[in-house]
Amino acid sequence: MIGGMGERTTPRLAARHAAEFNCAFVPLEAAGIQFDRVRRACAVIGRDPGSMRWSLALTVACGRDEREVAQRCANIDRDLETLTEGGLAGTPERFLSRLGEVAELGCRRAYLQLLDLGDTDHLELLAEQVLPQVR
C-alpha cells in the first residue's frame, strides 16, 4: 500500500509499486483529485489502474440522530462540519450515502477510524445498521 497527497512523486511511486493506493483523512474532493493523479501516472507507464485497489481512511462519528452524532463529534474533539467534509459523520442513512460517494471515487475499501474506543455503542450501531448494507 502506498498513500499520500504528494502531487508528483507519490503518484509515480504508486503507479509503479502499489497494490493499493490510499488517501487518509482528507475531503473526498481532494482524494478524487489524487486518485486521478495516480490513474494518470498508471497510464504513463502502461499500467491498468483497475489493477490497483483504491481506499480511503476516514474518521467516523455515527449516531441514531443528529444529537448523538454531535455528541460523538464532541467526544473526540472534532467539529461536525469538518468531520462531515473529511470523514464520515451522520446518521446511518447519511453514513451509507457518504459511503456511496466514496464508492463513486472507485474505492472498494474504507478504513474507519473510531477515536473513542470506550464507546462500544458506536461500534454496535455501525455493526448493526451500517456494515450489513455495505459490500
C-alpha positions, 0 to 999 in steps of 0.5 A: 500500500502506498498513500499520500497527497504528494502531487508528483512523486507519490503518484509515480511511486504508486503507479509503479509499486502499489497494490493499493493506493490510499488517501487518509483523512482528507475531503473526498474532493481532494482524494478524487483529485489524487486518485486521478493523479495516480490513474494518470501516472498508471497510464504513463507507464502502461499500467491498468489502474483497475489493477490497483485497489483504491481506499480511503481512511476516514474518521467516523462519528455515527449516531441514531440522530443528529444529537448523538452524532454531535455528541460523538463529534464532541467526544473526540474533539472534532467539529461536525462540519469538518468531520462531515467534509473529511470523514464520515459523520451522520446518521446511518442513512447519511453514513451509507450515502457518504459511503456511496460517494466514496464508492463513486471515487472507485474505492472498494475499501474504507478504513474507519477510524473510531477515536473513542474506543470506550464507546462500544455503542458506536461500534454496535450501531455501525455493526448493526445498521451500517456494515450489513448494507455495505459490500 
